[in-house]
Amino acid sequence: MRKNRRTMLYIPGNNPAMLQQGGVYGADSILLDLEDAVALNQKDAARILVRNVLKSINFYTTEVCVRINHLDTPFGLEDLEEIVPLQPDAIRYPKTETVEELANLIKIIEAIEDKHNLPHDKMTIHAMIETALGVQNVFEIAKFSKRVDAITIGGQDLTADMNIKSTKDGSGIDLARKMIVMAAKANKIDAIDTVFVDINDEEGLRIDTEYAKQIGFSGKAVINPRQIDVIHDVYMPTDEEIRKSYRIVKEFKKNKLAGIGVFAIDGKMIDAPIMTRATQVLELANIDFNSI
């Protein structure tokens, strides 16, 4: 089954205590951050620390992603040279704006993989959209390579790039969020929403997450472990949704064997799109619909 990415927890690459505990916080994914969370004079130390953590720490079933610095900085290439050989689940690339820079990133990654006799199909790439130009090019970015399996939005940087005021409801970047979701859905990859910065506003986080789910985001970035349970609760299907989806899948499979593609349950038409949604609900509930 496809892995859930309801939550992706940022962990500063220079915070050894949090790095060591990354697999026990309960997030679906952790994001070991070498970029914005690390001061310029700590970049080299953070890179070495993250490298050693990847070598020695068991993160259990948690997906491990590393956010490197942009290749336009003095740190990006060194980040790749140290991190790529260790093959975390994914590399997050900040401020992705064009397919040309994405092509360059992949070229460098695959050259490093070749040097270490590593495959090109294990580690994926999460393209982070943080500028107006990136938003305008997001569909091309999303479809450029099969290695790109998630598109993410950096709301704080995008707000700054657009020279607009940051608000709790994210109204200024609402169009960008929807464009990113559409690009991801069109290319059948995940869309990860931006962080909710007020860690003390649980109700605001819940409202923002419910909206993100409503418009199609697969999950949300997290800046504090206290936010994880709220987001998981929003994304977890209700018991009624699970029962209904289980029944739809079971009846769909039975009718398919009989050569029937469209049928009714309780007077409501069930067809392939309804079946797809039902399987997605069961995936979120960690129920293997193939066994039904």
N, C-alpha and C positions, 0 to 999 in steps of 0.2 A: 504493500500500500504506500501511497505517496505520504511523505513525512509532513506532519503539521508544522506550520511556522506561525503559530498564534502570537508568540512572544520572542523577541530577539533582544537579549539583555546586553547592553554596553558594559564592558569592564575595562577600565583604564589599563593600558599595557604596562604602566609603572606601579601598579598596586598589587604586590605579591600576595597579600592575604586574600583579596577577592579572586585573583587568578587561580589560586589553589582550590578555592571553594566553588569554582565555576560550574561544576557538574552537579552540585547539590542544591542549587537555588530553585530548581523546578522550571526554569524557562525551557521552551522548546529548542531555542538556539541561543548561543552566547556569541558576542561580538568582541573579540580581543582588539582593543583600539590602540593603534599606533599614531593616529592622526590628531584630531582636535583635542582629545582628552590628555594629550601629553605635551608638556612645555618643550620649546625648542632645545633647551639645554639638557633635556632628558630623553631625546629621541633615540640615541644610540643605546643607552642603558635599557630603555623599554623594549627595543628590538631584541636585545640579547635575552632579557627576562622572558619575553613571549616565546622566543625560540626554545629556551630551556624548559619552559612549562609544557610546550607541545611535545617535547621529547619524553617528559617524565610523569605528567599528571593524567589520571584516568578521568575523563569527562563522562563516562558511562554512555547513555544513549543520547546525550545532548549534542545537537549539531554545533560544530565549532567553525566559526568564521573569523577571519582576521581582516580588519580594516587597515590597509596600508596608506602611506602618504602618496599624494599625486606624483606622477612621474616628472612633472615640471618643477618639483622641489628637489633639494639635494638629498632627500631621504628615500624617495620612492623606489629607486632601483636597488638600493641596499636592502630595503624591506623585502623585495621579491627574492633576491638572492639568498636571503636567510630563511624565509618562510616557505617558499614554493617547494624546496626539497623535502619538507616535512609533511606536505600534502594534507593541510587541514581540509575540512569539507568544502570550504569556499573562501574566496578572496573578495572583499568588498572594496570597490574602487570609487573614491570620492569624486564629486564634481565632474561626472561624466557628461560630456557635451556633444560629442560627435562620434560617428562610427569610425572615423580615421584614428582617433586616439584609442578607441576600444580595440581596433585591429592591431595597433602598436603594442598595447598591453598584452594581448593574447600572443603576439609574436615573441615577445620577451619571455613570457611565462613558458611557452612551449620550447623555447631554446634552452631554458634552465632545466625543464623536464627531460629533454633529450640528453643533456649533459649528465644527468643522474640516472638515465635509463628508466624514466618514469612514464606512465601512460598519459595520454592527453584527455582522458575521459573520466577521471576520478574526481578531480577538484573543479568545482564550478565557480562562476563569477556572478557577483551581485553588483549591478550597475547602479550607482547612487546619483539621483537627479537633484541638483541643488542650485541650478541657475535657470533663468528664462530660456536661454539657448538650449539647454538640456531638455527642457520641457517640450520645446518646439520640435526637437529631433527624437523624442522618446520612442516613437513607433519604430523607426529605423534602428535605433539602438537595441530595442527589445528583440527584434527579429534577426539581428546581424549574425549571431553565432549560437549553436546549440549548447555552448558552454555557459551562456547567460541563462540562468534559470530563475532569476528574481530581479525585479526592478524595485528600488527603494527611493523614498523621497526624504530629503533633508530640509525640513520646514524652516529651521532657523536661518540657514544660509540662503535659502530661496527668498525668504522674506527680506533679508538684507539686500540681496541682488536686485530685487524688485523695488527697493527703497519704499517699502510700505510698513505700516505698523503691525506688529505681531499681536494677535488677539487670541483669546482662549478658544473661540469657536473656529479659528482658522479660516475665516471668511475670505481673507485676501488671497489665499492659495487654494481655494476650493476648486477652481477650474483646473489647476495643475494636478491636484489629487485625482480628479476624475479622468484627466487625460492619461495619467500614469496607469491607473487601473485599466482603462480601455486598451492601452497598448499591451499591457501584460496579459489580459484576458484574450486578446486577439492572437497572441502568440503562445497561449497555453503555458504561461509561467506565473510565478507568484508575484504579488504586489504587496510590499511591506510599507505600512504607514509610518509617518514621522512620530517622534516622541511627544509625550505630553509633559511639559516641563515642570509643572507644579506638583511635586510629590506628596504634598499635604492635602490636595484637593481630590479625594477619592471619588466624589460624585461627579466632578468635572471630567475626570478620567473615564468614568463609566459612560457618560454622555458622549464624549469624543470617540470612544471605542465603538459604541453602538452605531454611531454615524459612519465610522470607517468600515464596519462590517456591512452596513446597509448599502454603501456605494461599491462594495466589492473587494476591499482589501483582504488579503489572506491573513494578515496579522499586523502587529504593531511593534515598533522599537520601544525599548524600555530603558530608563536610566536608573531605576532603583528596584531592588527585588520586591519591595512592598507593593509594586504595581502589578506584579505577575498574576496574582490570584484574581484580581478584578477583571483583567483582560481575558483570562481563561474562562471565567464565569460567563462573560458576554458571549464568547465564541462557542461555548459548550451547548449543544442542542438540548432542548427540554426532553423529558421522558416521552411526552406526547409526540414530539417531532421524530424521536427515535422509533417509537412503535409504528407510526404512520409510514416512515421510510422503510422499515423492515418489511411491512406488509406490501408496499409498492414493489420492492425488489423481488420478493417471493412470487407475487402474482405476475409480474412482468416476465420472469423466467419461465413460469408455467405456461403462460400464453405464447411466449416465443417458441417453445417446443411444439405448440399446436399450430404454429404458423400465423398467429394473431399478433399484429404489431400495435394496435390501438384497442384499448378496452376501457371499462369504467369501474371505479370503486366508489361505492356510495353515491352513484349518480354523477361522478366527476371523471372527465376523460383523463386517461393516463397514456402518455406517449413517451418517445425517447428523451425529450428534454426533461420531463418530470422524473424519469428514471435516473438521469444524470444527476439531478439535484438530490434525489434520495440517496444515491451512493455517496455523494459528498457529505451528507449529514452523517451517514454511518462511518465514514472515514474520520470525521471530527470526533465521533464517539468511540473511536478505536475498535470498531466492529468490522470484521472481515466479511464483506458482502459476498465474496467469492464462495464462502462456505454455506451460504443460505440455499 
